[in-house]
Amino acid sequence: METSSLSSLEGLTDIGLRGGVDMRPTLLRVLTDLYVQKLRHTPDEERHYTELALRLLDSVDVPTRAAVAARLTHHLSPPSQVMQRLAADLPEVAAAPRPDRLPRTRGAIAAAAHDPSTATRAETLPDQAVRIAAPAGIGSDVADELNELFFAANANERRLILLNLDIVASLPAGRSVVARDPTIGRKLEAAALARKREEFVRELARSLLISREQAQRIAGDELGEPIVVAAKALSIPRELLYRILLFVNTAVGHSVERVHALAELYDEIGAQAAQDLVAVWQALNINKDAREAGAHQPLLATDASGAHSAPATRRAPASSSHKIARRQAS
């Protein structure tokens, strides 16, 4: 591995123990959860994850190692070196289900098919392996942890996360979808130059398909990396990003050196890494909506006799409801 990549991985493993909180278990859990959400990995992706995981495994607690072992077991082809390390761990870690207890993967089926003696038997095997690891979406725990990990990190740590995310734990292609508006860069720039923070937040939420609360957090971040991620995901030109950074947040724009550093980060990070983080932000919104829908109570509850009882709270006046609907539609 190149020296720059190696030093980058070493920097990632050093994330932690700031303010008395060790972030390394969270980092390992999150990267592992993201790793297993992609059915297949390139050799480079597997190598990067393996090197990072092996470094972090030496510094995390037993429950974290056991959780990692359990998650990797259900992947189509878990990294062998990591699994060997976990198998040699303490009994509570090594006791996690081993890959040889799982159904055969498509790769094994394809290999067997080349052997005439096993071809017929291979054809009868169920195509179950792909369904085991097929992700339904980014879980709320993964999205919440990665989001908090990123916002809690300092500038150097955020850079390391962004430079390694797409090669260590890249999500399946197409996981994040943004509104393709060729004018979004100009709209965000105009709102930033006019110091119209609410308009900036509204356009950002609309274009990234994220919640208004998350858009506010991105715009108000005092270090500026979330704006860079948004710009990369939306393919906003570098020159527009530079002016946005100067005016959207005084905590960032007051330092020309900081703006220069963020513009350089824009050039360094890949579009896939930015899209992966946006997918996490979108998952926060989806999971929040799902939780709220699950907790929703109907306006008219039915009692044991089948009669409808009046709602516990008064409904908003019709005019207010229409206003709310218009705001949500915008």
FIZA-665591 format. One line per field, with one value per residue (C-alpha): residue in three letters; residue number from 1; y, z, x. Coordinates in Angstrom, 3 decimals. Last residue first. Example, Ala and Ser with C-alpha at 12.3 -4.5 7.8 and 13.67 -1.06 7.14 Angstrom:
<vomars>
r SER, ALA;
k 2, 1;
c2 -1.060, -4.500;
c3 7.140, 7.800;
c1 13.670, 12.300;
</vomars>
This chain:
<vomars>
r SER, ALA, GLN, ARG, ARG, ALA, ILE, LYS, HIS, SER, SER, SER, ALA, PRO, ALA, ARG, ARG, THR, ALA, PRO, ALA, SER, HIS, ALA, GLY, SER, ALA, ASP, THR, ALA, LEU, LEU, PRO, GLN, HIS, ALA, GLY, ALA, GLU, ARG, ALA, ASP, LYS, ASN, ILE, ASN, LEU, ALA, GLN, TRP, VAL, ALA, VAL, LEU, ASP, GLN, ALA, ALA, GLN, ALA, GLY, ILE, GLU, ASP, TYR, LEU, GLU, ALA, LEU, ALA, HIS, VAL, ARG, GLU, VAL, SER, HIS, GLY, VAL, ALA, THR, ASN, VAL, PHE, LEU, LEU, ILE, ARG, TYR, LEU, LEU, GLU, ARG, PRO, ILE, SER, LEU, ALA, LYS, ALA, ALA, VAL, VAL, ILE, PRO, GLU, GLY, LEU, GLU, ASP, GLY, ALA, ILE, ARG, GLN, ALA, GLN, GLU, ARG, SER, ILE, LEU, LEU, SER, ARG, ALA, LEU, GLU, ARG, VAL, PHE, GLU, GLU, ARG, LYS, ARG, ALA, LEU, ALA, ALA, ALA, GLU, LEU, LYS, ARG, GLY, ILE, THR, PRO, ASP, ARG, ALA, VAL, VAL, SER, ARG, GLY, ALA, PRO, LEU, SER, ALA, VAL, ILE, ASP, LEU, ASN, LEU, LEU, ILE, LEU, ARG, ARG, GLU, ASN, ALA, ASN, ALA, ALA, PHE, PHE, LEU, GLU, ASN, LEU, GLU, ASP, ALA, VAL, ASP, SER, GLY, ILE, GLY, ALA, PRO, ALA, ALA, ILE, ARG, VAL, ALA, GLN, ASP, PRO, LEU, THR, GLU, ALA, ARG, THR, ALA, THR, SER, PRO, ASP, HIS, ALA, ALA, ALA, ALA, ILE, ALA, GLY, ARG, THR, ARG, PRO, LEU, ARG, ASP, PRO, ARG, PRO, ALA, ALA, ALA, VAL, GLU, PRO, LEU, ASP, ALA, ALA, LEU, ARG, GLN, MET, VAL, GLN, SER, PRO, PRO, SER, LEU, HIS, HIS, THR, LEU, ARG, ALA, ALA, VAL, ALA, ALA, ARG, THR, PRO, VAL, ASP, VAL, SER, ASP, LEU, LEU, ARG, LEU, ALA, LEU, GLU, THR, TYR, HIS, ARG, GLU, GLU, ASP, PRO, THR, HIS, ARG, LEU, LYS, GLN, VAL, TYR, LEU, ASP, THR, LEU, VAL, ARG, LEU, LEU, THR, PRO, ARG, MET, ASP, VAL, GLY, GLY, ARG, LEU, GLY, ILE, ASP, THR, LEU, GLY, GLU, LEU, SER, SER, LEU, SER, SER, THR, GLU, MET;
k 330, 329, 328, 327, 326, 325, 324, 323, 322, 321, 320, 319, 318, 317, 316, 315, 314, 313, 312, 311, 310, 309, 308, 307, 306, 305, 304, 303, 302, 301, 300, 299, 298, 297, 296, 295, 294, 293, 292, 291, 290, 289, 288, 287, 286, 285, 284, 283, 282, 281, 280, 279, 278, 277, 276, 275, 274, 273, 272, 271, 270, 269, 268, 267, 266, 265, 264, 263, 262, 261, 260, 259, 258, 257, 256, 255, 254, 253, 252, 251, 250, 249, 248, 247, 246, 245, 244, 243, 242, 241, 240, 239, 238, 237, 236, 235, 234, 233, 232, 231, 230, 229, 228, 227, 226, 225, 224, 223, 222, 221, 220, 219, 218, 217, 216, 215, 214, 213, 212, 211, 210, 209, 208, 207, 206, 205, 204, 203, 202, 201, 200, 199, 198, 197, 196, 195, 194, 193, 192, 191, 190, 189, 188, 187, 186, 185, 184, 183, 182, 181, 180, 179, 178, 177, 176, 175, 174, 173, 172, 171, 170, 169, 168, 167, 166, 165, 164, 163, 162, 161, 160, 159, 158, 157, 156, 155, 154, 153, 152, 151, 150, 149, 148, 147, 146, 145, 144, 143, 142, 141, 140, 139, 138, 137, 136, 135, 134, 133, 132, 131, 130, 129, 128, 127, 126, 125, 124, 123, 122, 121, 120, 119, 118, 117, 116, 115, 114, 113, 112, 111, 110, 109, 108, 107, 106, 105, 104, 103, 102, 101, 100, 99, 98, 97, 96, 95, 94, 93, 92, 91, 90, 89, 88, 87, 86, 85, 84, 83, 82, 81, 80, 79, 78, 77, 76, 75, 74, 73, 72, 71, 70, 69, 68, 67, 66, 65, 64, 63, 62, 61, 60, 59, 58, 57, 56, 55, 54, 53, 52, 51, 50, 49, 48, 47, 46, 45, 44, 43, 42, 41, 40, 39, 38, 37, 36, 35, 34, 33, 32, 31, 30, 29, 28, 27, 26, 25, 24, 23, 22, 21, 20, 19, 18, 17, 16, 15, 14, 13, 12, 11, 10, 9, 8, 7, 6, 5, 4, 3, 2, 1;
c2 24.007, 21.246, 21.215, 24.951, 24.694, 21.877, 23.887, 26.863, 24.672, 23.234, 26.726, 27.759, 24.623, 25.307, 22.894, 19.844, 19.744, 17.174, 13.958, 13.015, 12.218, 8.602, 6.430, 3.586, -0.018, -1.160, -1.701, 1.850, 3.133, 6.100, 9.090, 11.336, 8.321, 8.029, 8.206, 6.471, 4.182, 7.094, 9.131, 6.288, 5.825, 9.554, 9.624, 6.587, 8.244, 11.544, 9.938, 7.709, 10.832, 12.018, 8.590, 8.676, 12.140, 10.545, 7.907, 10.493, 12.502, 9.392, 8.468, 11.945, 11.527, 13.763, 15.667, 18.542, 19.498, 19.173, 21.830, 24.170, 23.423, 24.345, 27.587, 28.489, 27.854, 30.046, 32.808, 32.750, 34.859, 32.673, 29.602, 30.972, 33.615, 30.924, 31.144, 33.975, 32.809, 29.171, 30.018, 32.020, 29.054, 26.614, 28.686, 28.556, 24.803, 24.010, 22.385, 18.700, 18.121, 15.420, 17.532, 20.631, 18.713, 17.228, 20.666, 22.110, 19.286, 20.143, 23.706, 23.819, 25.836, 23.776, 26.053, 25.151, 21.416, 21.546, 23.566, 21.021, 18.256, 20.032, 20.700, 16.985, 15.591, 15.326, 16.795, 19.430, 20.263, 20.350, 22.593, 24.898, 25.289, 25.801, 28.522, 30.227, 30.128, 31.525, 34.507, 36.226, 37.746, 36.208, 32.828, 32.854, 33.807, 31.099, 28.460, 29.412, 29.581, 26.081, 24.736, 25.892, 22.557, 20.885, 17.136, 16.460, 14.011, 10.214, 8.220, 4.430, 4.537, 2.502, 0.232, 1.891, 2.333, 1.089, 1.250, 2.799, 5.307, 6.193, 6.658, 10.239, 11.390, 9.856, 11.195, 14.704, 14.576, 13.542, 16.481, 18.984, 17.709, 14.882, 15.272, 15.995, 12.864, 10.539, 11.918, 11.172, 7.779, 6.803, 8.047, 6.380, 3.060, 3.052, 4.091, 1.271, 2.068, 0.356, -3.032, -4.482, -7.746, -9.849, -12.906, -12.519, -12.979, -16.171, -17.761, -18.702, -22.264, -25.103, -27.368, -26.130, -26.817, -30.512, -30.933, -29.270, -31.134, -33.915, -31.689, -29.201, -25.733, -25.476, -25.809, -22.520, -20.810, -22.188, -21.074, -17.589, -17.566, -18.148, -21.370, -21.240, -20.170, -22.439, -22.214, -18.442, -18.945, -18.029, -15.933, -18.101, -16.571, -13.338, -14.829, -17.389, -14.725, -14.095, -16.595, -16.683, -12.873, -12.702, -15.386, -13.454, -10.280, -12.071, -13.754, -10.618, -11.651, -13.119, -13.073, -11.209, -12.797, -13.635, -10.061, -8.761, -11.392, -10.883, -7.101, -7.435, -9.769, -7.300, -4.462, -6.506, -7.390, -3.824, -1.911, -1.177, -4.259, -4.554, -1.050, -1.963, -5.168, -3.274, -0.600, -3.111, -5.318, -2.388, -1.132, -4.589, -5.334, -2.065, -2.613, -6.167, -4.868, -5.462, -7.419, -7.321, -3.809, -3.446, -5.507, -2.694, -0.040, -2.046, -2.687, 1.012, 1.907, -0.684, 0.189, 3.939, 3.482, 1.327, 3.935, 6.951, 6.808, 9.630, 11.456, 14.781, 13.235, 9.619, 8.690, 8.954, 7.408, 4.507, 6.989, 8.548, 5.166, 4.593, 7.893, 7.091, 3.857, 5.561, 8.162, 5.496, 3.506, 0.000;
c3 -0.843, -0.386, 3.323, 3.545, 1.523, 3.716, 6.849, 5.457, 4.523, 8.033, 9.506, 7.415, 8.395, 12.101, 13.911, 15.394, 19.101, 21.246, 22.848, 19.792, 20.293, 20.682, 17.896, 18.836, 18.240, 21.717, 22.716, 21.746, 18.292, 18.188, 16.042, 15.157, 14.581, 16.653, 14.935, 16.752, 13.847, 11.423, 13.607, 13.700, 9.936, 9.303, 11.514, 9.697, 6.339, 7.476, 9.052, 5.990, 3.838, 5.915, 5.549, 1.788, 1.775, 3.399, 0.690, -2.059, -0.758, -0.651, -4.185, -5.525, -4.386, -1.897, -2.744, -4.893, -2.362, 0.365, -1.454, -1.347, 2.367, 2.982, 1.020, 3.053, 6.251, 5.082, 4.198, 7.778, 8.485, 6.099, 8.317, 11.576, 9.492, 7.827, 4.367, 3.130, 2.380, 2.032, -0.658, -2.561, -2.622, -3.483, -6.551, -7.713, -7.116, -9.331, -7.670, -8.568, -6.103, -4.190, -4.197, -3.004, -0.204, 0.956, 0.914, 2.936, 5.458, 5.721, 6.952, 10.393, 12.276, 11.108, 10.712, 7.119, 7.751, 10.980, 9.284, 6.464, 9.058, 10.708, 7.336, 6.610, 3.613, -0.074, -1.049, -3.346, -1.146, 2.110, 0.582, -0.977, 2.363, 4.302, 1.914, 2.118, 5.888, 5.909, 3.692, 4.027, 0.551, -0.611, 0.876, -0.753, -4.106, -3.838, -2.934, -5.927, -8.248, -7.241, -7.511, -11.110, -12.749, -10.576, -10.310, -7.031, -5.152, -4.986, -2.566, -2.753, -6.475, -6.203, -3.184, -0.192, -0.013, 3.204, 2.992, -0.435, -0.362, 3.294, 3.252, 2.072, 3.794, 7.146, 6.984, 6.168, 9.027, 11.385, 10.306, 10.739, 14.155, 14.612, 16.464, 13.225, 11.556, 14.503, 15.020, 11.417, 11.505, 14.698, 13.594, 10.187, 11.637, 14.386, 11.960, 9.601, 6.090, 3.684, 2.845, 2.423, 0.487, 2.631, 3.132, -0.195, -2.160, -0.315, -0.821, -4.504, -3.616, -4.666, -7.354, -10.128, -7.989, -7.590, -11.350, -11.912, -9.129, -11.063, -14.090, -12.080, -13.585, -11.824, -8.492, -9.030, -9.977, -6.893, -4.695, -6.161, -5.788, -2.091, -0.189, 2.712, 6.038, 8.671, 7.027, 7.626, 11.394, 13.822, 16.712, 19.360, 18.521, 20.210, 23.451, 23.391, 23.272, 19.906, 17.463, 15.333, 15.286, 13.773, 11.242, 10.303, 9.798, 7.625, 5.565, 4.637, 4.649, 1.377, 1.171, 4.456, 7.330, 9.363, 9.052, 11.288, 14.018, 14.119, 14.302, 17.206, 19.044, 18.553, 19.871, 22.877, 23.622, 23.734, 21.065, 20.637, 18.927, 16.697, 15.355, 13.617, 12.150, 10.965, 9.163, 7.373, 6.420, 5.249, 2.977, 1.597, 0.940, -0.907, -2.937, -3.861, -5.082, -2.860, -3.328, -1.606, -0.215, 3.043, 4.773, 4.516, 5.822, 8.974, 9.350, 8.926, 11.552, 14.076, 13.664, 13.988, 17.009, 18.748, 17.904, 19.269, 22.776, 24.771, 27.454, 25.622, 22.744, 23.292, 19.688, 16.104, 16.099, 13.950, 11.228, 11.317, 10.827, 7.841, 6.322, 7.035, 5.093, 2.216, 1.940, 2.156, -0.726, 0.000;
c1 -42.320, -44.891, -44.211, -44.816, -48.016, -49.298, -48.557, -50.451, -53.397, -53.501, -53.427, -56.423, -58.295, -57.887, -55.578, -57.188, -57.839, -56.063, -57.265, -59.272, -62.967, -63.972, -65.275, -67.581, -66.552, -67.530, -63.889, -62.958, -62.060, -59.706, -60.545, -57.611, -55.437, -52.220, -48.875, -45.989, -45.171, -45.389, -43.026, -40.505, -40.741, -40.316, -37.219, -35.816, -36.322, -34.791, -31.741, -31.429, -31.129, -28.173, -26.534, -27.102, -25.489, -22.449, -22.273, -22.767, -19.811, -17.619, -18.703, -17.899, -14.324, -12.570, -9.411, -10.683, -13.373, -10.727, -8.717, -11.715, -12.050, -8.399, -8.798, -11.906, -9.969, -7.116, -9.573, -10.817, -13.922, -15.929, -16.029, -17.475, -19.262, -21.346, -22.903, -20.677, -17.148, -18.122, -20.678, -18.047, -15.666, -18.439, -19.301, -15.687, -15.520, -18.491, -21.523, -21.700, -24.585, -22.680, -19.528, -21.378, -23.084, -19.780, -18.143, -21.031, -20.580, -16.840, -17.447, -15.810, -18.443, -21.416, -24.435, -25.239, -24.922, -26.923, -29.635, -29.787, -30.120, -33.045, -34.711, -34.650, -32.813, -33.648, -30.262, -31.815, -34.799, -32.845, -30.182, -32.756, -34.575, -31.340, -30.183, -33.584, -33.411, -29.862, -30.593, -27.221, -27.697, -24.418, -25.425, -28.879, -27.393, -24.728, -27.309, -29.443, -26.441, -25.315, -28.851, -29.264, -28.471, -31.147, -30.722, -32.491, -30.310, -30.381, -28.255, -28.002, -27.209, -24.051, -23.887, -22.246, -18.485, -16.968, -13.193, -12.634, -15.522, -15.083, -11.321, -10.833, -14.028, -13.115, -9.567, -10.793, -13.260, -10.462, -8.295, -11.116, -12.239, -14.712, -18.025, -19.931, -18.582, -19.126, -22.619, -23.571, -21.876, -23.675, -27.091, -26.867, -25.707, -28.348, -31.078, -30.246, -29.103, -31.436, -32.938, -29.494, -29.084, -26.770, -28.951, -30.782, -27.567, -26.713, -30.115, -29.931, -30.865, -28.534, -29.983, -27.698, -24.654, -25.586, -25.840, -22.480, -20.681, -18.957, -18.574, -16.477, -16.892, -20.267, -18.540, -16.761, -20.032, -21.761, -18.879, -19.065, -22.848, -22.401, -22.956, -25.383, -23.842, -22.288, -18.847, -18.946, -18.600, -21.352, -19.989, -18.301, -14.921, -15.975, -17.336, -14.523, -11.765, -10.156, -8.615, -11.772, -11.779, -8.273, -9.145, -12.309, -10.281, -7.753, -10.481, -12.408, -16.088, -17.408, -21.210, -21.577, -23.493, -20.398, -19.192, -22.006, -21.520, -17.761, -18.168, -20.617, -18.221, -15.366, -17.529, -18.642, -14.972, -13.662, -11.749, -8.026, -6.595, -9.646, -8.974, -5.726, -7.149, -10.224, -8.174, -5.989, -8.928, -11.082, -8.316, -7.591, -11.273, -11.753, -8.574, -9.586, -12.970, -15.967, -19.198, -22.585, -22.255, -24.166, -21.477, -18.937, -21.339, -21.999, -18.261, -17.441, -20.047, -18.936, -15.255, -15.838, -18.111, -15.512, -12.842, -14.730, -13.276, -14.851, -12.828, -12.946, -11.108, -10.182, -10.781, -9.589, -6.110, -7.268, -8.187, -4.740, -3.106, -5.385, -4.273, -0.633, -1.054, -2.784, -0.028, 2.669, 1.192, 0.000;
</vomars>
